[in-house]
Amino acid sequence: MFDLSPYNTFGLHVQAREGLLVRGISDLKNVDAENSIIIGRGSDVLFTDDYDGLALINDIRDLKITQDQDSFIVEAGGGLILDELIEDLLNQGICGLENLSAIPGTVGAAPVQNIGAYGVEIGSLIERVECFDLRSHKVEVFSKDQCEFGYRTSYFKKHPQRSLFITKVVFRLSSLFNPILEYKGLDEDGFSDALKVREKVIELREGKLPDPKVIGNAGCFFKNPIVDKDFALKLKSKYENMPSYYVDDSSCKLAAGWLIDTAGCKGLIHGNVGTWKNQALVIVNYGDARPHEIVSLAKYIQCEVASKFGIDMEPEVRIYGHKGEISWESL
Ligand SMILES: Cc1cc2nc3c(=O)[nH]c(=O)nc-3n(C[C@H](O)[C@H](O)[C@H](O)COP(=O)(O)OP(=O)(O)OC[C@H]3O[C@@H](n4cnc5c(N)ncnc54)[C@H](O)[C@@H]3O)c2cc1C
């Protein structure tokens, strides 16, 4: 059996039948897609059970940087730790990823849900993504457009059955500091360089989010719901301070954290699990939690929000069971 405890930031004591640290494409050549799952550092997954198959842990760590006029083309192995890469690049004067500082996990997982924070989504900085298709056993390259990036989604997230293992992400970054500072908390200071933005982002995140090395969690458990504009306006007339952001002419994004707080779920403690005191959107493992405790609390929160606001929140974390990825509804 292969211990998955170091590969899930909820810190759950779960195992896979087998595990493989993938250091290059040659390690993937004999893998059976039907009986394997792909894992980075498990900061966006909830294992509800032991997994009866092979866990492929991405540990491809190649890095190549070339210059193209004002741009830097950064070809990063999918198993590199994204935050370490960001720090390394900023120290070399290569900017663009600073707002995404301190998001846990690997480079290879980042395009899957098009990670985002402080006004930047990683898809905007990606030139192409290289994958190894575990079914055809061929390399496939996706241009930025083919990645179909959207809010916490991409082609890779929409098509998990394709079993595409992301081996490399190619970024186009800049030597010029072009700060994106509209987000609350970043809009107050002037910043002389991108490293200063990184420091501020880390400080803001530390104030809001629990460190998974200390308290198990997988960041935001639910996505911010996107609802019909008229429905959002109706809610806004009842809850004046409700945050909402236009996505397009007909839909609005609501803040899941605010909905959960207002439904009375901030700082809840149910046995070994709870919602984080500074951010109710984060479910935490306070001790030796079992997977079903996390599921029960998340279902409870989902029901409270649905009965107060009529909104069915969708998990952001990916859910795995005995046979592989499963739907939230099946639990
Ligand atoms: C404290 C905390 C804060 C967070 N903050 C943010 C945030 O601000 N914004 C944000 O967007 N996310 C955030 N997250 C979520 C998470 O860090 C990201 O989704 C991250 O990209 C996951 O990386 P990982 O390597 O841990 O992936 P995993 O959790 O191991 O995998 C996530 C999914 O991606 C798939 N996957 C992983 N690697 C590959 C690969 N190489 N090829 C194909 N599929 C792959 C897996 O199969 C799985 O379905 C946070 C999480 C935590 C714990």
The ligand as a Gaussian input file, in Angstrom:
#p B3LYP/6-31G(d) Opt

LIG

0 1
 C       -4.414000      26.881000       1.839000
 C       -4.838000      26.739000       0.394000
 C       -5.041000      27.864000      -0.372000
 C       -5.429000      27.750000      -1.707000
 N       -5.625000      28.902000      -2.409000
 C       -6.012000      28.831000      -3.701000
 C       -6.236000      30.026000      -4.444000
 O       -6.052000      31.138000      -3.961000
 N       -6.655000      29.906000      -5.724000
 C       -6.845000      28.699000      -6.322000
 O       -7.231000      28.665000      -7.488000
 N       -6.635000      27.543000      -5.644000
 C       -6.232000      27.581000      -4.355000
 N       -6.027000      26.418000      -3.639000
 C       -6.280000      25.113000      -4.298000
 C       -5.011000      24.379000      -4.818000
 O       -3.855000      24.813000      -4.171000
 C       -4.829000      24.512000      -6.321000
 O       -5.947000      24.003000      -7.003000
 C       -3.573000      23.784000      -6.839000
 O       -3.382000      24.047000      -8.209000
 C       -3.627000      22.271000      -6.642000
 O       -2.336000      21.757000      -6.879000
 P       -1.937000      20.286000      -6.453000
 O       -0.607000      19.998000      -7.059000
 O       -2.012000      20.144000      -4.979000
 O       -3.057000      19.438000      -7.179000
 P       -3.909000      18.207000      -6.623000
 O       -4.746000      18.683000      -5.485000
 O       -2.990000      17.069000      -6.360000
 O       -4.815000      17.880000      -7.849000
 C       -5.946000      18.669000      -8.145000
 C       -6.624000      18.103000      -9.403000
 O       -5.776000      18.318000     -10.522000
 C       -5.436000      17.087000     -11.151000
 N       -4.001000      17.141000     -11.482000
 C       -2.973000      17.427000     -10.647000
 N       -1.821000      17.401000     -11.313000
 C       -2.125000      17.081000     -12.592000
 C       -1.350000      16.875000     -13.761000
 N       -0.017000      16.999000     -13.763000
 N       -1.990000      16.539000     -14.900000
 C       -3.327000      16.409000     -14.940000
 N       -4.115000      16.571000     -13.865000
 C       -3.517000      16.910000     -12.703000
 C       -5.694000      16.002000     -10.117000
 O       -6.014000      14.782000     -10.761000
 C       -6.842000      16.594000      -9.316000
 O       -8.063000      16.282000      -9.936000
 C       -5.627000      26.487000      -2.296000
 C       -5.409000      25.331000      -1.524000
 C       -5.005000      25.459000      -0.194000
 C       -4.750000      24.220000       0.619000

